[in-house]
Amino acid sequence: MKIVRHPRRPAVRRAVVTASVLLMPLALAACTADDGATAPAPPSPAATASGARCVTGLPAPDQSPQTGSAPEAAFVVDGSEVVTPRGKTYKAMGADTSAVLVSGSGKLTTHDSAIYKYGDTTSVAASAAWGRNAAVLARDGGLLQLSGGQFEGQGRGATGVVAAGRGARAELSGNGIKTKGAYAHGVMASHGGTLDLRYVQIDTAGAQAAPIATGPGGAKVTVSGGTMTSAGCGSPGVQTCGDVSVANTLFDLANSEAFTVEPGGALSLKDVRASAAAGGVVLRGDGKASFAMSGGSVQASDGDVFLVERATADVRLSGGAEATTKDGKLLRVRDGGTVTFTADGERLKGDTLVSGGGGATLDLRGRTKLDGRIRGASLTLAGGARWSVADDSSLKALEAAPGTSVKEMIGGIESNGHTVTYDKALSPALGGRTYRLDGGGTLKPA
């Protein structure tokens, strides 16, 4: 596995997060309805500088539902190819105006440019869906090729770089992006837009301002290298309902969970290292969501490593991925959520808890070892996998993986003197019998 070190947290990061963050409205969900209506989203927890929980509310109704209306910008490229002089500066002031806009068959190439956007959006929905008020915006077929340079957005909804609309694409290499303001993401793609980031550094300072985000209508984002930090309440490193792949990248999230996957979203990580203050990975909403992680680590200072709410989720860990929390569960499923959690050759520690009508299946493969309590989930054990029982546990189904005998499966449970119960109707191979486990405990029907 490639070794990637955590970024150093800026010394002033937590000090600047004041109590006013507690009053910030919840950002519009990344998957905003096309008509500008706000899709209901659960509150996003985060830790403030004092260590208190920060739970935001729903946003006020948006007053400007025409999210797909023609954008405005100080510098526009439409239907032509432009290569700007190295080090050129672009600025935009006021509401709803981008500094740079490329649309249609337009193409813009910059080298070491400085791009600044100051001013608020008048429509959070339009910003979340179509990139209104972004510093740099590619719309409906426009192509951006941005090499080096610094891009800054200051204001509500002043996202750094956006690709929105079918065929819109932004390619970034070696850039620095800073945003300051609620709903001001680092980069965002939506409605068929595509982002390709290589060795980009993103720093966001507002509430509900993820360094990487996708909006409605489908989007694809690829990230290689770089460092992503956020300071605001509810600003995960990635918030997506699109297809996002990240490799060899560092995330430091001072007041948020590490990653949030919304319905329709798929997030894939390879050798990524993330440190977060308020939980690891959240998969939520009414729909399918998936998360895959190979190598790297997700470290949560507070909260659960994996939280599934309402979603139909698929989680896969492999390649020696580390997933830890100082205070919380390894996996929590609630509010009717369901998850298939597959670990291949992993070492996992923490409890699994299912409540609120939810369901979970833990599929432990290879030489995976799980140390923790399980309540309300099903478990599938392969021959080389081990479960070290941390407390009395209650399973739904208990099954041996294909190619593994019942004897091998039972031999892989280290009871540590605890009792494990199972649902005999869901575990027919066990025959409704009681078994002695290694470590002095028992396995018996509920």
C-alpha positions in Angstrom: 0.0 0.0 0.0 1.3 3.4 -0.8 1.9 5.4 2.4 0.2 8.7 2.5 0.6 11.0 5.5 -2.2 13.1 7.1 -2.0 16.8 6.4 -1.1 19.0 9.3 -4.2 20.6 10.7 -3.9 24.4 10.6 -3.3 25.7 14.1 -6.1 28.2 13.9 -8.7 25.9 12.2 -10.8 25.1 15.3 -10.3 28.5 16.9 -12.2 30.3 14.1 -15.3 28.1 14.4 -17.6 30.1 16.6 -20.9 29.5 18.2 -22.6 31.1 15.2 -21.9 27.9 13.3 -24.6 26.3 15.4 -27.2 28.5 13.8 -26.2 27.9 10.2 -29.0 26.2 8.1 -28.5 22.8 6.7 -27.0 22.9 3.2 -29.3 22.0 0.4 -28.8 18.3 -0.2 -26.3 17.7 -3.0 -29.2 16.0 -4.9 -31.5 19.0 -5.3 -34.7 18.5 -7.3 -34.5 19.9 -10.8 -37.3 22.4 -10.1 -35.3 23.9 -7.3 -37.3 22.3 -4.5 -35.2 21.2 -1.6 -35.0 17.4 -1.1 -35.5 16.7 2.6 -32.3 15.6 4.3 -31.5 14.6 7.8 -29.5 16.9 10.0 -25.7 16.6 9.5 -23.9 16.3 12.8 -20.6 17.9 13.4 -18.4 18.8 16.4 -17.8 22.5 17.3 -14.5 23.8 18.7 -15.9 23.2 22.2 -16.7 19.6 21.4 -20.4 20.1 21.4 -22.6 18.5 18.7 -23.6 20.8 15.9 -26.9 19.8 14.4 -28.2 22.1 11.7 -31.8 22.6 10.6 -33.5 22.6 7.2 -32.9 25.6 4.9 -35.5 28.3 4.4 -37.6 27.8 1.2 -35.7 29.0 -1.8 -37.1 32.2 -3.5 -35.6 31.5 -6.9 -36.6 28.1 -8.3 -35.4 28.7 -11.9 -32.1 26.8 -11.3 -31.3 26.3 -15.0 -31.5 29.9 -16.1 -28.7 31.4 -18.1 -25.7 32.3 -15.9 -23.8 35.6 -15.8 -20.1 36.1 -15.7 -17.4 38.8 -16.0 -15.4 36.8 -18.6 -17.3 34.5 -21.1 -16.1 32.0 -23.6 -18.8 30.6 -25.9 -18.2 28.8 -29.1 -14.5 29.6 -29.4 -11.1 28.3 -28.0 -9.2 30.7 -25.8 -5.7 30.3 -24.3 -5.1 33.1 -21.8 -1.7 34.6 -21.0 0.1 33.0 -18.1 -0.8 34.5 -14.7 -3.9 36.4 -15.9 -6.3 37.6 -13.2 -10.1 37.4 -13.3 -12.5 39.0 -10.8 -16.3 39.1 -10.3 -18.2 41.2 -7.7 -21.8 41.1 -6.7 -24.6 38.5 -6.6 -25.0 35.6 -9.0 -22.0 36.5 -11.2 -19.2 34.1 -12.0 -15.7 35.4 -12.7 -15.2 32.9 -15.6 -17.9 31.1 -17.7 -17.3 28.6 -20.6 -20.3 27.2 -22.3 -21.5 25.5 -25.5 -18.5 24.5 -27.7 -16.2 26.9 -25.9 -12.8 25.9 -24.5 -10.7 27.9 -22.1 -7.1 27.0 -21.2 -5.3 28.9 -18.3 -1.9 28.7 -16.7 -1.3 30.0 -13.2 -4.3 32.3 -13.3 -5.7 34.1 -10.3 -9.5 33.9 -10.2 -11.6 35.7 -7.5 -15.3 35.7 -6.9 -16.9 38.0 -4.2 -20.7 38.0 -3.5 -23.6 35.8 -2.5 -26.0 33.7 -4.5 -29.7 34.7 -4.5 -30.6 31.0 -4.9 -29.0 28.2 -3.0 -31.0 25.7 -5.2 -29.5 27.2 -8.4 -26.0 27.1 -6.9 -26.4 23.5 -5.8 -27.9 22.3 -9.1 -26.2 24.5 -11.7 -23.3 26.3 -10.2 -24.8 29.8 -10.1 -22.4 32.2 -8.4 -19.3 29.9 -8.8 -15.9 31.5 -9.4 -15.3 29.3 -12.4 -18.2 27.7 -14.3 -18.3 25.2 -17.2 -21.9 24.9 -18.6 -23.5 22.7 -21.2 -20.5 21.4 -23.2 -18.0 24.0 -22.1 -14.4 22.7 -21.4 -12.0 24.2 -18.8 -8.4 23.2 -18.7 -6.9 24.9 -15.6 -3.2 24.4 -14.9 -1.8 25.9 -11.7 -3.1 29.1 -10.2 -5.3 30.1 -7.2 -9.1 30.3 -7.3 -11.1 31.9 -4.5 -14.8 32.2 -3.8 -16.1 34.4 -1.0 -19.8 34.4 -0.4 -22.9 32.3 0.0 -22.8 29.6 -2.7 -19.5 30.9 -4.2 -18.2 27.4 -5.1 -14.7 27.4 -6.6 -15.1 25.4 -9.8 -18.3 23.9 -11.3 -19.0 21.7 -14.3 -22.8 21.6 -14.9 -24.8 20.3 -17.8 -24.2 17.5 -20.3 -20.7 17.6 -21.8 -19.4 20.2 -19.4 -15.9 19.3 -18.2 -13.3 20.9 -16.0 -9.7 19.5 -15.9 -7.6 20.9 -13.0 -3.9 20.3 -12.3 -1.8 21.7 -9.5 -4.4 24.3 -8.5 -5.2 25.8 -5.1 -8.9 26.5 -4.3 -10.2 28.4 -1.3 -13.8 29.2 -0.5 -15.4 31.1 2.4 -19.1 31.0 2.8 -22.1 28.7 3.5 -22.8 26.3 0.6 -19.5 27.3 -1.1 -18.0 24.0 -2.1 -14.5 23.6 -3.4 -15.6 21.9 -6.7 -19.0 20.6 -7.8 -20.4 18.7 -10.9 -24.0 18.1 -11.8 -26.4 17.2 -14.7 -23.8 15.2 -16.6 -20.8 17.4 -15.8 -17.3 15.9 -15.3 -14.4 16.9 -13.1 -10.8 15.6 -13.3 -8.5 16.8 -10.5 -4.8 16.1 -10.2 -2.8 17.3 -7.2 -5.3 20.0 -6.3 -5.4 21.6 -2.8 -8.9 22.6 -1.6 -9.7 24.5 1.6 -13.3 25.4 2.5 -14.3 27.5 5.5 -18.1 27.8 5.4 -20.9 25.6 6.8 -22.2 22.9 4.4 -19.3 23.5 2.1 -17.7 20.2 1.0 -14.4 20.3 -0.8 -15.8 17.9 -3.4 -19.5 17.7 -4.2 -21.9 16.5 -6.9 -25.4 17.7 -7.6 -28.5 16.3 -9.3 -28.7 14.8 -12.8 -25.6 12.6 -12.6 -22.0 13.6 -12.5 -18.5 12.0 -12.6 -15.5 13.2 -10.5 -12.0 11.7 -10.5 -9.4 12.9 -8.0 -5.8 11.9 -7.9 -3.5 13.3 -5.2 -4.0 16.6 -3.4 -5.1 17.7 0.0 -8.7 18.6 1.0 -9.6 20.4 4.2 -12.8 21.9 5.6 -13.6 23.9 8.7 -17.4 24.4 8.5 -20.2 22.5 10.2 -21.5 19.7 8.0 -18.8 19.9 5.4 -17.6 16.4 4.5 -14.7 15.8 2.3 -17.0 14.4 -0.4 -20.7 14.8 -0.6 -22.1 13.0 -3.6 -25.1 11.5 -5.4 -22.9 11.0 -8.4 -19.9 8.8 -9.3 -16.7 9.9 -7.4 -13.4 8.1 -7.4 -10.5 9.3 -5.3 -6.9 8.0 -5.0 -3.9 9.0 -2.9 -5.6 12.0 -1.4 -5.6 13.5 2.1 -8.7 14.8 3.9 -8.8 16.8 7.1 -12.4 17.7 8.2 -12.5 19.8 11.4 -16.3 19.9 12.0 -17.9 17.2 9.9 -18.1 13.5 9.0 -15.5 12.4 6.5 -17.8 11.4 3.6 -21.5 11.6 2.8 -23.1 9.4 0.1 -26.6 10.4 -1.0 -29.1 8.3 -3.0 -27.6 7.3 -6.4 -24.1 8.1 -5.2 -21.1 5.8 -5.5 -17.8 6.8 -3.8 -14.6 4.8 -4.4 -11.4 5.4 -2.4 -7.9 4.0 -3.0 -5.1 4.7 -0.6 -7.0 7.7 0.8 -6.4 8.9 4.3 -9.1 10.9 6.1 -9.3 12.4 9.6 -12.7 13.7 10.7 -14.2 15.2 13.8 -17.8 13.9 13.6 -18.0 10.5 12.1 -16.6 8.5 9.2 -18.9 7.6 6.3 -22.6 8.5 6.2 -24.9 6.8 3.6 -28.3 8.3 3.8 -31.6 9.0 1.9 -34.2 7.0 0.2 -32.3 5.1 -2.5 -29.2 3.1 -3.3 -25.7 4.3 -2.2 -22.4 2.6 -2.3 -18.9 3.0 -0.7 -15.8 1.1 -1.5 -12.4 1.6 0.1 -9.1 -0.1 -0.7 -6.2 0.6 1.6 -5.8 4.0 3.3 -7.8 4.9 6.4 -10.8 6.7 7.8 -10.3 8.0 11.4 -13.2 9.5 13.3 -12.6 11.5 16.5 -16.3 11.3 17.4 -19.3 9.4 16.0 -19.7 6.2 14.1 -17.4 5.0 11.5 -20.2 3.9 9.2 -23.8 5.3 9.5 -26.6 4.1 7.3 -29.9 6.0 7.4 -32.8 5.0 5.2 -30.5 4.1 2.3 -30.1 0.8 0.6 -26.3 0.7 1.0 -23.4 -1.4 -0.1 -20.0 -1.0 1.7 -16.8 -2.8 0.7 -13.4 -2.7 2.4 -10.3 -4.3 1.1 -6.5 -4.0 0.8 -5.8 -3.3 4.5 -8.2 -0.4 4.8 -8.3 1.1 8.3 -11.7 2.3 9.7 -11.6 3.5 13.3 -13.4 5.8 15.8 -12.5 7.0 19.2 -16.1 7.2 20.4 -18.9 5.4 18.4 -19.9 2.3 16.6 -18.1 0.6 13.7 -21.5 0.3 11.9 -24.9 1.8 12.9 -28.0 1.2 10.8 -31.3 3.0 11.6 -34.5 4.5 10.2 -35.2 1.6 7.9 -31.8 1.6 6.3 -30.2 -1.7 5.0 -26.6 -2.5 4.2 -24.4 -5.2 2.9 -21.0 -4.8 4.6 -18.2 -6.8 3.0 -14.7 -6.9 4.4 -11.9 -8.9 2.7 -8.7 -9.4 4.7 -9.4 -6.6 7.2 -8.9 -6.0 10.9 -12.0 -4.3 12.3 -12.9 -3.1 15.8 -16.2 -1.8 17.1 -19.9 -2.7 17.6 -22.5 -3.2 14.9 -26.0 -2.0 15.9 -29.2 -2.2 13.9 -32.4 -0.4 15.0 -35.5 1.3 13.7 -36.5 -1.5 11.3 -33.2 -1.5 9.5 -31.2 -4.5 8.4 -27.5 -5.4 7.9 -25.4 -8.3 6.6 -21.8 -8.6 7.6 -19.8 -10.6 5.1 -16.4 -11.4 6.5 -14.1 -12.8 3.9 -10.4 -13.8 3.6 -8.6 -13.5 6.9 -10.8 -10.6 8.2 -11.0 -10.3 12.0 -13.8 -8.4 13.7 -13.6 -7.5 17.4 -16.9 -6.2 18.6 -20.5 -6.8 19.6 -23.3 -7.4 17.0 -26.9 -6.6 17.6 -29.6 -7.1 15.0 -27.4 -7.9 12.0 -26.8 -11.1 10.0 -23.3 -12.6 9.7 -21.6 -14.6 7.0 -18.2 -16.1 7.9 -15.6 -17.5 5.6 -13.2 -20.2 6.8 -10.3 -17.9 7.5 -12.3 -15.1 9.0 -12.7 -14.6 12.8 -15.2 -12.8 15.0 -14.0 -12.0 18.5 -17.2 -11.4 20.5 -16.9 -8.3 22.7 -20.2 -8.7 24.6 -23.4 -10.7 24.4 -24.7 -10.5 20.9 -27.8 -11.3 18.9 -27.7 -12.2 15.3 -30.4 -12.5 12.6 -29.0 -15.1 10.2 -25.7 -16.8 10.8 -24.3 -18.5 7.7 -21.1 -20.1 6.4 -19.6 -18.6 3.3 -19.6 -20.8 0.2 -16.9 -23.4 0.5 -16.9 -23.1 4.4 -18.4 -25.8 6.6 -20.6 -25.1 9.6 -17.9 -26.5 11.8 -15.3 -24.1 10.3 -17.7 -21.2 10.7 -18.4 -21.9 14.4 -14.6 -22.4 15.0 -14.1 -18.9 13.7 -16.1 -17.4 16.6 -14.1 -16.5 19.7 -16.7 -16.0 22.4 -14.6 -14.5 25.2 -17.2 -16.1 27.5 -20.1 -14.3 25.9 -23.4 -15.7 24.6 -24.4 -15.3 21.0 -28.0 -15.9 19.9 -29.3 -16.5 16.3 -32.6 -16.7 14.6 -33.1 -20.4 13.8 -35.6 -19.8 11.0 -33.0 -17.7 9.2 -30.1 -20.0 10.0 -31.3 -23.5 8.8 -27.8 -25.0 8.6 -27.4 -24.7 12.4 -30.4 -27.0 13.0 -31.7 -24.9 15.9 -29.0 -26.4 18.2 -26.8 -24.9 20.9 -23.0 -25.0 20.4 -20.1 -24.5 22.7 -17.8 -21.8 21.4 -14.1 -21.2 21.9 -13.5 -19.1 24.9 -16.3 -20.6 27.1 -19.4 -19.0 25.6 -22.3 -20.4 23.7 -24.1 -20.1 20.4 -27.8 -20.8 20.8 -31.2 -20.1 19.1 -32.9 -16.9 20.3 
